[in-house]
Amino acid sequence: MCGIVGYVGQDAVQEVLLQGLEKLEYRGYDSAGIFVLDQEKEGHLFKEKGRIAELRKIVDHSIPAHSGIGHTRWATHGVPSVVNAHPHQSADGRFTLVHNGVIENFQELKEMYVDEAALVGNTDTEIVVHLIGKFAKEQGLSGKEAFRAALGKVKGSYAFALMDSEEPDTLYAAKNKSPLLIGLGDDFNVVASDAMATVQITNEYVEIHDGEMVILTKDNVSIETIAGKTVERDSYQASVDASDLEKGTYPYYMLKEIDEQPAVVRNIIQQYQNEAGELVIPESLVESMLLADRIHIVACGTSYHAGWLGKHFLEHFAHIPTEVHVASEFSYHPPLLKGNPFFIFISQSGETADSRQVLVKVKEWGYPTLTLTNVAGSTLSREADATLLLHAGPEIAVASTKAYTAQIAVLAILSHVLGLKQEITSDLDLVHELGMVANAMESIIDEKQHIGELAKIYLRDTRNAFYIGRGLDYYVSMEAALKLKEISYIQTEGFAAGELKHGTIALIEEGTPVMAIITQAESASHTRGNIEEVRSRGANTCVFAMEGLERGSDEIILPAVHPSLAALLAVVPTQLFAYFATLHRGYDVDKPRNLAKSVTVE
Ligand code: F6R
């Protein structure tokens, strides 16, 4: 949440910052700002409410400046407004700061150090920049030492980029719990929340670890701990391909990412195959997981929904009892842990603060951990004992689609390999079955025109909707409902079909859209019964049924695939439903209100 980019070099900085922010806009988009320093040490601040496109309109490109910082905001403290937009400045205007994260002791810092009259907004960030200014002024500290002194006082999560007007050729940065990395270039250096912001200009990066500060000039980068110890760290090449970040001819990233799913599934198969065509998982991970007598999956949102399919695979393919936990609830009722538990963290971004705080705790307890993520080098990946990558390519739309299917595919492969080692899943040709899923996904995607028409009929004018299903179809219903509600703003519930009659059916009235998912032979007839129950109470039902279980009147027929993998397919028309419903209702598909892609606050 919130995106930061900072640049010091030789090019016109305004365009570098704006382009970087455009790439980071998925992290938050309620307001944005940039600050540039010209060689006369004069600072120029531009801030605007809303999208980067609005900011772009007010930035003066003629200012000759080669260093600056920028920010796109997802509000935590203080409403989205120009005054609360970053960057923020110290009382004397000398220091300018951008921040991602939450300062937990900002109230205390405010009372102890900051003159309330000097504050213009309500953000926690403003307190920190005032603190830096105060330390520099009252203690005669250099910019670097004032920054260090302030970092010593601050508690919470942060990625900071700071400029001192007295040093237009230097940029300062620091990090604790929020993502930030350094990009290296010829005659320039950058900091950014994410490699995506700067992948157009460099693909060489250096990690910043928690508790470190960085001093950047155009020719040099030095890292120190906040305590002042010098840190040496090698750079690495980022694997992000700049062309993956473009929409191409697609109107929205979400549609592009839905369409990419067959290719993602095929790519995952390849990535996890050895030369003999066998599916493989690193041996040390397999050994560690086979020692486990219970697996705990921890995740949020869509990744949490994928976790339920993970439970199915781990229990059916590998016979290991598995529990699934919402990360933000974990610490309030942690599972009773005994024997040999093993923890799997699922996170597209690898940066989700709620999941990370559980990982930190689990590591303190000393249990083995694995992260499934789409982002190599992300925090959850670095901090877990092992990582399995999703290989889905960058996912830019806020609503997750291809990462969800990638998570399910990787969980299936992992569980299958664990099953093979125990001679449980020897009969399953998972490579073939996943290939069938990829083909079937293609034929559903080819039907998008028809699915779009249905979405219009069922969802354009409704205030609420339901997805229902049983067993694995219930797991898909939860995800389908999240997708629909988060971008179309239709209040949608994903419900266990059999549970409806225990209360929720009271909400069904004339015309309520109820989408039912039927892919499992064992529950099909019961779900059919539930469809009749809601239909007889006026519901406008829409049935997504798998070939072999369909009836003539069903609206969407899914090609038959292996029942355990049906979720991978059944979710695709629900994603398209969400996409088209949102278009028909006239909202921005890729950037729904109040949301951000990478949720780095707890
Ligand atoms: C919904 C969505 C979110 C994320 C959740 C966890 O479309 O994308 O629910 O799944 O915020 O994010 P990650 O997977 O990055 O940990």
Boltz pocket constraint, residues with backbone or C-beta under 6 A from the ligand:
constraints:
  - pocket:
      binder: B
      contacts: [[A, 300], [A, 301], [A, 302], [A, 303], [A, 304], [A, 346], [A, 347], [A, 348], [A, 349], [A, 350], [A, 351], [A, 352], [A, 355], [A, 398], [A, 399], [A, 400], [A, 401], [A, 482], [A, 483], [A, 486], [A, 596], [A, 597], [A, 598], [A, 599]]
      max_distance: 6.0
